[in-house]
Amino acid sequence: MTAQGPVQEMACRELVELVTDYLEGRLEAADRERFDAHIAGCDACTAYLGQMRQTLTALGRIPEE
């Protein structure tokens, strides 16, 4: 729970939209908390995050598309 109330769960689709901001440290604290909570319970998104980290390492950035 945040100071503003309970934390709303993040859907997989929202995580995909926010992954670049997450990896670049640009998420607000509340969104980062929701992102981390989702990753903790979703194997598919955990795998996707790993793939995006590899892309970032290999290319030095994540392509727009």
C-alpha positions as CSV (number, residue, x, y, z in Angstrom):
1,M,0.0,0.0,0.0
2,T,1.2,3.5,-0.8
3,A,0.4,6.8,1.0
4,Q,-2.3,7.3,-1.7
5,G,-4.0,3.9,-1.1
6,P,-3.6,0.3,-2.2
7,V,-1.3,-0.4,-5.1
8,Q,-3.2,-1.3,-8.3
9,E,-1.9,-4.5,-10.0
10,M,-0.1,-4.1,-13.3
11,A,-1.2,-6.0,-16.3
12,C,1.3,-7.7,-18.6
13,R,0.4,-5.3,-21.4
14,E,1.2,-2.3,-19.2
15,L,4.5,-3.9,-18.2
16,V,5.5,-4.3,-21.8
17,E,4.7,-0.6,-22.4
18,L,6.8,0.5,-19.4
19,V,9.8,-1.9,-19.7
20,T,12.1,0.7,-21.4
21,D,11.4,3.3,-18.7
22,Y,12.0,0.7,-16.0
23,L,15.3,-0.4,-17.4
24,E,16.4,3.2,-17.8
25,G,15.3,4.2,-14.3
26,R,12.6,6.6,-15.4
27,L,9.6,5.1,-13.7
28,E,7.9,6.9,-10.8
29,A,8.3,5.1,-7.5
30,A,4.7,3.8,-7.4
31,D,4.9,2.4,-11.0
32,R,8.3,0.8,-10.2
33,E,6.7,-0.9,-7.1
34,R,3.9,-2.2,-9.3
35,F,6.3,-3.3,-12.0
36,D,8.5,-5.2,-9.4
37,A,5.4,-6.8,-7.8
38,H,4.2,-8.0,-11.3
39,I,7.6,-9.4,-12.2
40,A,7.7,-11.3,-8.9
41,G,4.6,-13.3,-9.9
42,C,4.7,-13.5,-13.7
43,D,7.2,-15.9,-15.3
44,A,6.4,-14.7,-18.9
45,C,7.1,-11.0,-18.0
46,T,10.2,-12.0,-16.1
47,A,11.5,-13.8,-19.3
48,Y,10.5,-10.7,-21.4
49,L,12.4,-8.4,-19.0
50,G,15.5,-10.7,-19.3
51,Q,15.3,-10.5,-23.1
52,M,15.0,-6.7,-23.0
53,R,18.0,-6.5,-20.6
54,Q,20.0,-8.6,-23.1
55,T,18.9,-6.3,-25.9
56,L,20.0,-3.3,-23.9
57,T,23.4,-4.8,-23.2
58,A,24.0,-5.9,-26.8
59,L,22.8,-2.7,-28.5
60,G,23.4,-0.1,-25.8
61,R,19.7,1.0,-26.2
62,I,16.3,-0.5,-26.7
63,P,14.9,0.1,-30.2
64,E,11.6,2.1,-30.4
65,E,9.5,-0.7,-31.9
